Amino acid sequence: MPSIFAAPGSPGVRLGEGTAIALSPDQKWVVAQPPGAPAQLSLLPTKAGESQALTHDDINHIWARWLPDAKRLVFSGNEPGKGVRLYVQEVRGGNPRPISPEGVSAMAFAVSGDGQFVAGIGPDQKGYLYPVAGGEARVIPGFSAGEEPIAWSQDGRALYTYRPGELPAKVYRVDLASGQQTVWKELMPVDPAGIETIGPILITPDGKTYVYGYHRTLSDLYLVEGLK
């Protein structure tokens, strides 16, 4: 069973069980996914305090991101027999509020710095801006099918995106007003041997720091002689 640790120093401090999903903007809470079905969300304090059950319903909670006020979060999930939607959940409790139609991407969504919009992928594979307050979604200009949003720029005028499976991984900066798309970075390990996919990719709002993961598969070829 996975455990969650906080490591402000050494050694790390065990916070609880489950899968860590997101650290709150004020760094006081971790959203976690404890074992069980349908998957729920809980809050684990990074310092003194007790864990809190955040959700307790029939929704299968998949992923979550905090809103900047640290009082709400956006999560993806699906009710029994229905497609995945994006929901807004108050940390203090209450019922989740859907802000997207069914069929959106469960993992590929990003919250704007002002907390007003969530960039996600709709059922038609187009990029959309879903208002957190509710209302009509807007198509993201310049967003191509197959791309995924990574993060918003600090000024809120652009969105960083990439296309999973592309090698090297090209990170694009999409201007949300004009739709103009420019290559921001090309990511590839120094040793490309065996690299199959690159991701996830994380970028700080100021665009000065980024990290990425990758999957590598290596194998050995043997020559056997003298077989009879």
C-alpha positions in Angstrom: 0.0 0.0 0.0 1.6 3.3 -1.0 2.5 5.9 1.6 2.8 9.7 1.3 5.8 11.5 2.8 6.7 15.2 3.3 10.4 16.0 3.1 11.1 19.5 4.4 14.4 18.1 5.7 15.8 14.7 6.4 14.3 12.2 7.1 10.9 12.5 5.5 7.7 12.6 7.5 5.0 10.1 6.7 1.7 11.9 6.1 -0.6 9.0 5.4 -1.6 6.3 3.0 -2.6 6.5 -0.6 -1.4 8.3 -3.8 -0.3 11.9 -3.6 -2.0 14.1 -6.2 -1.4 17.8 -5.5 0.1 20.1 -2.9 -2.0 23.2 -1.9 -0.7 26.7 -2.9 -0.1 27.5 0.8 1.7 24.2 1.2 -0.5 23.2 4.2 -2.4 20.3 2.6 -1.9 17.4 0.2 -4.7 16.1 -1.8 -4.4 12.3 -1.7 -6.3 9.4 -3.2 -6.7 6.7 -0.4 -7.2 3.0 -1.3 -10.8 2.0 -2.1 -13.4 2.0 -4.8 -14.8 4.2 -6.2 -11.7 6.3 -5.7 -12.2 9.2 -3.3 -10.1 12.2 -2.3 -8.7 13.2 1.1 -6.7 16.0 2.6 -3.5 15.3 4.5 -1.9 18.1 6.6 1.8 18.7 5.9 2.2 19.7 9.6 0.3 18.9 12.8 -3.3 17.9 12.3 -5.6 15.2 11.3 -6.4 13.9 7.8 -9.8 14.8 6.4 -12.1 13.0 4.0 -12.7 15.5 1.2 -15.2 13.4 -0.8 -17.6 10.6 0.0 -19.9 9.9 -3.0 -20.3 7.5 -5.9 -18.0 9.5 -8.2 -14.7 7.8 -9.2 -12.2 10.6 -8.6 -9.3 10.4 -11.0 -7.1 13.5 -10.7 -7.1 16.9 -9.1 -5.5 20.4 -9.2 -5.8 23.2 -6.6 -7.4 26.6 -7.4 -5.1 29.5 -6.3 -7.3 30.4 -3.3 -6.5 27.0 -1.7 -10.2 26.8 -0.8 -11.3 24.9 -3.8 -10.0 22.4 -6.3 -10.8 21.0 -9.7 -11.0 17.3 -10.1 -11.8 14.9 -12.9 -14.1 11.9 -12.3 -17.0 10.0 -13.5 -20.3 8.8 -12.0 -21.3 5.1 -12.6 -22.0 4.5 -16.2 -21.1 8.0 -17.3 -18.1 9.7 -18.9 -15.4 11.8 -17.2 -16.2 15.4 -16.3 -14.4 18.2 -14.6 -15.8 19.3 -11.2 -15.2 22.1 -8.7 -15.1 21.0 -5.1 -15.1 23.2 -2.0 -12.5 22.1 0.5 -14.9 22.7 3.4 -17.3 20.2 1.9 -20.5 20.3 -0.1 -21.4 18.7 -3.3 -19.1 18.9 -6.3 -20.2 21.2 -9.2 -19.6 20.0 -12.8 -18.1 22.6 -15.1 -17.6 20.5 -18.3 -19.5 18.0 -20.4 -18.9 14.3 -20.2 -16.0 12.8 -22.2 -13.2 15.2 -21.3 -9.6 14.1 -20.7 -9.2 12.8 -17.2 -5.5 13.9 -16.7 -4.8 16.7 -19.2 -6.1 19.9 -17.7 -4.5 23.0 -16.2 -5.9 25.8 -14.0 -5.2 29.5 -14.8 -3.2 31.6 -12.4 -6.3 33.7 -11.6 -8.4 30.6 -11.0 -11.1 31.6 -13.5 -10.5 29.0 -16.2 -9.5 25.4 -16.7 -7.8 24.5 -19.9 -8.8 20.9 -20.9 -9.5 18.6 -23.8 -13.1 18.1 -24.8 -14.9 15.0 -26.1 -14.1 16.1 -29.7 -10.3 16.3 -28.8 -10.3 20.1 -29.2 -8.8 22.3 -26.5 -11.3 24.3 -24.4 -11.3 26.9 -21.6 -13.9 25.9 -19.1 -15.0 28.7 -16.8 -14.7 27.8 -13.1 -17.7 29.8 -12.3 -19.7 27.9 -14.9 -20.9 28.9 -18.3 -20.1 28.3 -22.0 -16.7 26.9 -22.8 -14.5 28.6 -25.3 -12.4 26.8 -27.9 -8.7 27.5 -27.5 -7.4 29.0 -30.8 -4.2 27.4 -32.2 -4.7 24.2 -30.1 -4.2 21.2 -32.3 -5.9 17.8 -31.8 -3.5 15.4 -30.0 -1.9 18.1 -27.9 -2.2 18.4 -24.1 -2.1 21.5 -21.9 0.8 21.7 -19.5 0.5 25.0 -17.7 -0.5 28.7 -18.1 2.0 31.5 -18.6 2.4 33.8 -15.6 0.6 36.7 -17.4 -2.3 34.4 -18.3 -2.0 35.2 -22.0 -0.6 31.9 -23.2 -0.7 28.2 -22.6 2.1 25.7 -22.8 1.2 22.5 -24.6 2.9 19.4 -25.9 2.0 16.4 -28.0 2.5 13.0 -26.1 4.5 10.5 -28.2 6.5 13.1 -30.1 10.3 12.7 -29.9 11.9 15.0 -29.2 9.0 16.4 -27.1 8.3 19.9 -28.4 6.7 22.3 -25.9 4.6 24.9 -27.6 3.6 28.3 -26.3 0.1 29.1 -27.6 -1.1 32.7 -27.6 -4.7 32.6 -26.3 -5.7 35.7 -28.2 -4.3 35.1 -31.6 -3.8 31.4 -31.6 -0.2 31.8 -32.7 1.8 28.7 -31.8 5.6 28.8 -31.3 8.0 26.2 -30.2 9.3 27.1 -26.7 11.5 24.1 -25.9 12.5 20.7 -27.4 13.1 18.1 -24.7 15.2 15.0 -25.1 17.6 13.3 -22.7 21.3 13.6 -23.6 21.4 9.8 -24.1 18.3 9.1 -26.3 18.9 5.3 -26.4 15.6 3.4 -25.7 13.5 6.5 -25.1 9.9 5.7 -25.9 7.9 8.6 -24.4 8.5 11.8 -22.6 6.2 13.1 -19.8 4.9 14.3 -17.6 6.2 17.8 -18.2 6.0 20.5 -15.5 6.7 24.2 -16.0 6.8 27.0 -13.4 4.5 30.0 -14.3 7.4 32.3 -15.0 8.7 29.8 -17.6 12.2 29.8 -16.0 12.2 26.2 -14.7 10.9 23.0 -16.0 11.2 19.3 -15.2 10.2 16.2 -17.2 10.1 12.5 -16.9 10.6 9.8 -19.6 10.3 6.1 -20.2 13.3 4.2 -21.4 13.4 0.5 -22.5 16.8 -1.1 -23.0 17.6 -4.6 -24.0 20.7 -6.7 -24.7 21.4 -8.8 -27.8 23.3 -12.1 -27.3 25.1 -14.3 -29.8 25.0 -18.0 -28.9 27.3 -20.3 -30.7 27.5 -24.1 -30.7 23.8 -24.9 -30.3 22.9 -28.4 -31.4 
